[in-house]
């Protein structure tokens, strides 16, 4: 799947006017490829972050303390996790914009596009609620983690005490795990939704050029589970 995506990215040129243009001037096939590639990268990043945080948690358990040096080496991982959550939510919004662009250009007589957009919105709500529940579980306030900047400041504030460090570490470890599941779910949703949109656009334009055919072939290729 990854190799096919890269090949398609390289081969993409200008799509005819019937294909339309989308976010940042990208054509419809280009936009879909960018979004699929991003969700795959974020899924891999979430798995790497969880592995790193689990290693730190095991070290702390063995040491029965959370020394400054170990905390300082853990901070970049926690900060990257904060960025990952923001990037994943941003990708979801970008995907919703792609759906809205298709609706605007081609209509939505069957409401299939609206249903897909609703599914993406539910993903955001579900992700937010799970993160909020995790923070509460470890005695942290969702209000302190409402934005990327606020989250980074809250992590820095927690560094002032050993209990605070442990709270953030445990919450971060669990959040990285739920993000793996959420990104896997988002990827599956996007694969199905993009397949539907590609077929829909091709049907509306009554022409499947080589790039759209390549996109459909890519979307029909079975994906290997990430874990």
Residue pairs with C-beta under 8 A, 6 or more apart in sequence:
1 40
1 218
1 221
1 222
1 223
1 224
2 40
4 217
4 218
4 221
5 33
5 36
5 37
5 40
5 218
8 29
8 33
8 211
8 214
8 215
8 218
9 30
9 33
9 37
11 211
11 214
12 27
12 29
12 30
12 33
12 211
13 211
14 27
15 27
15 28
15 29
15 30
15 209
15 211
15 212
16 207
16 209
18 205
18 207
19 27
19 28
19 29
19 201
19 205
19 209
19 211
19 212
20 27
20 28
20 101
20 102
20 105
20 201
21 27
21 28
22 28
22 30
22 31
22 97
22 98
22 101
23 31
23 94
23 97
23 98
23 101
26 34
27 211
28 98
28 102
28 197
28 198
28 201
29 198
29 211
29 212
29 214
29 215
31 98
32 98
32 194
32 197
32 198
32 215
33 215
33 218
35 91
35 94
35 95
35 98
35 190
35 194
36 187
36 190
36 191
36 194
38 87
38 91
39 88
39 91
39 183
39 186
39 187
39 190
40 187
40 226
42 84
42 87
42 88
42 91
42 179
42 183
43 180
43 183
43 184
43 187
43 226
44 226
45 80
45 84
46 84
46 176
46 179
46 180
46 183
47 180
47 226
47 227
49 77
49 80
49 81
49 84
49 176
50 173
50 176
50 177
50 180
52 77
53 74
53 77
53 78
53 81
53 169
53 172
53 173
53 176
54 173
56 70
56 74
56 77
56 169
57 169
57 170
57 173
59 70
60 66
60 70
60 166
60 169
63 70
65 162
66 162
66 165
66 166
66 169
71 159
71 165
74 169
75 155
75 159
77 172
78 155
78 168
78 169
78 172
79 152
79 155
81 172
81 175
81 176
81 179
82 148
82 151
82 152
82 155
83 148
84 179
85 127
85 131
85 175
85 179
86 148
88 127
88 179
88 182
88 183
88 186
89 124
89 127
91 186
92 120
92 123
92 124
92 186
93 124
95 120
95 190
95 193
96 117
96 120
96 121
98 197
99 113
99 116
99 117
99 120
99 193
99 197
100 117
102 113
102 197
102 200
102 201
103 113
103 114
103 117
106 200
106 201
106 204
107 204
108 114
112 196
112 200
113 196
113 197
113 200
116 189
116 193
116 196
116 197
119 189
119 193
120 189
120 193
123 182
123 185
123 186
123 189
126 182
127 178
127 179
127 182
130 178
130 182
131 142
131 145
131 175
131 178
132 142
134 171
134 174
134 175
134 178
135 141
135 142
135 145
135 171
136 142
137 171
137 174
138 167
138 168
138 170
138 171
138 174
139 167
140 154
140 167
140 168
140 171
144 150
144 151
144 153
144 154
145 151
145 154
154 168
155 168
157 164
158 164
158 165
158 167
158 168
159 165
180 226
180 227
184 225
184 226
184 227
187 223
187 226
191 219
191 223
194 219
195 216
195 219
195 220
198 212
198 215
198 216
198 219
199 216
201 212
202 208
202 212
202 216
208 216
